[in-house]
Amino acid sequence: MWIDLPMLWIGLLNGLGIPAAHLGVSWIFTRMPLAWFHPSWFPFAAFPGETRGLYDRLFRVKSWKGAIPDAGPWFGGFAKKRLRSSDREFTERFVAETCRSEAAHWVQCLVIIGFVVWTPMPWAWVILAYAPLSNLPCIVLQRQNRLRLAGILRRLEGDKASS
């Protein structure tokens, strides 16, 4: 703890600030230009060996993905809960939106870790655990979705080439 505050203030800052950080970062990211989030750029591009099956096997994404809320529409953003169309333009937009969502969750993680500057031990450890544990499932889900959507785009490209 680098900033010494009364426990009441620490409780208020963390109790109100952490949810506000999640929501505030999400709100800001829904207003950023979609062109800033390209699936071939780092860190959004697939890493060597990264496959949709990896996420299905390693993280069992299919078993819990329905429990993750889609906060994009809360702020007028893009709904990613389900694929509403499989045309190329919509699918490309969906892919870019998964990049936006992944970036927002990485930033949320970093912002929340910053709350340790006024949080004493052992509570700082709780925040250090909470930040990644609350955001990594969302990051994994966005990466898995992006790989799935890339397969749809490849099929659309194949259909286009054969016609």
N, C-alpha and C positions, 0 to 999 in steps of 0.2 A: 504494500500500500504506500503510494507516494503522496497522496493528498489525505490529510487527517480530517475527517468529518465526524460529527456526532452520529451514533448508530441510527437515530431516527431519519436523518438526512440520507444516509447510505441506503436504508430500507426503501425510502421514497424514490431515490434516484434509480435504484435497481428495479424496484417493483413497477414503476411507471416507465422508466427509461428503456428497459430492455424490450417490452412490447412496442414502445414508440419507435425504437430503432428498427425492429422488424418491419413495421408498417411504413415508417418514413422512408427507409431505403427502397422498399417496394414501390411506393408512390413516386419517388424520384426516378426510378428506373423505367416506370411505365411512360414517363414523359421524355425519355431520351430517344433520339432518332434511331430507328431500327437499323439504319446503315452502319451504326457503330458495332453491331453484333453479327459478325459474319462467321458461318460455320467452318470455314477453312483456316481461320486465324487461331493462334494460341490464345487461350487454353481450350478453345472449343473444338478444334480438330481432333479426330480420333487418334489416340496414341497407338503405336505398334502393338498388335495383339488385342486391342480393345474391340470387343464384339458385343452385340446385343445378348448373345448367349452367355457371355461372361457375367453380365449383370443378373441374368435370370438364374444362373447356377450359383454364383458366389453370394449374391445379396437377396435372392428369392424375391425379386421386385414384384412379380405378379401377385404374390400373396399379400402385400401391404400397400401397393400403390393406390388403391381405392380409398385408403384412409387419409391420404395427403390432400389437404385443401388446395384449391386453385385460387390463389389470391389475386391473380391478374385482373379478373372482372370486378373486384372490389373497388378498383381505382380507374375503371374505364378501359382497362387493358384487354389483351387477347385471352380468350378462354382456351385453356389447354387440357381440359379434363378429358375430352374425347375428340377423335378425328371426325369433323363434320362434313368433310369433302375430301376427295382424293384427286382433285385436279391439281395440276402442276403448280399453279400460282399460289393456291391455298397451302399446299404442302411446303413449298419453299418459305412462305411466311411463317408457318408453324415451326419449321426448323430454326429460323432466325429468332423466333420468340423463345425457343428453348435455350438459345444462347443468352438472350437477355435475362431470362429467369436464373440461369446458372450463375451469371455474373452478379446478379442481385444477391444471391445467397452467399457467394464468396465475400462480398462486401459486408453483408449482415454479420457474418462470422467475425470478420475483422473489427467491425464497429463494436460488437458486443464484448469481444476480448478486451477492448479498451476500457471497459467498466472496472477492470481490476485495479486501476490507478487509485481508486478510493475505497476499494473493498478489502477488508482485512482477511488474513488467513484465519481459518481454513475456508471461508466463504469464497475467496478468490479462486480456489480450486474448483468450486462448484460452477462458477462462471466459465472457467477455462474448459471444463468438460461440457457444459451446456452449449456453448457457442458452436462447436463442430457437431455435436450430437443432434442439435435441432436443425442444422442446415445441410449436413452431408446426405441424409436421405433424399432431400429435394434435389441436390446436385446429382446424385446417382440416378434419380428418376429422369432428370432432364437429359443426361447423357444417354441413358438407355432409349428414351424416346427419340432422340436425334438419330441414333443408329438405326432404329426401326424405320423412321421416316426416310432416311437415306436409302434404305432398301426399296421403299415405295417409289422414290424418285428414280432409282435405277430401273425399276420395272416400267415406269412411265416413259423413260428415255428409250428403253428397248421397244416398247409398243410404238413409239413415234418413229423409230428407225425402221421398223418392219412394215410400216404402212406407206 
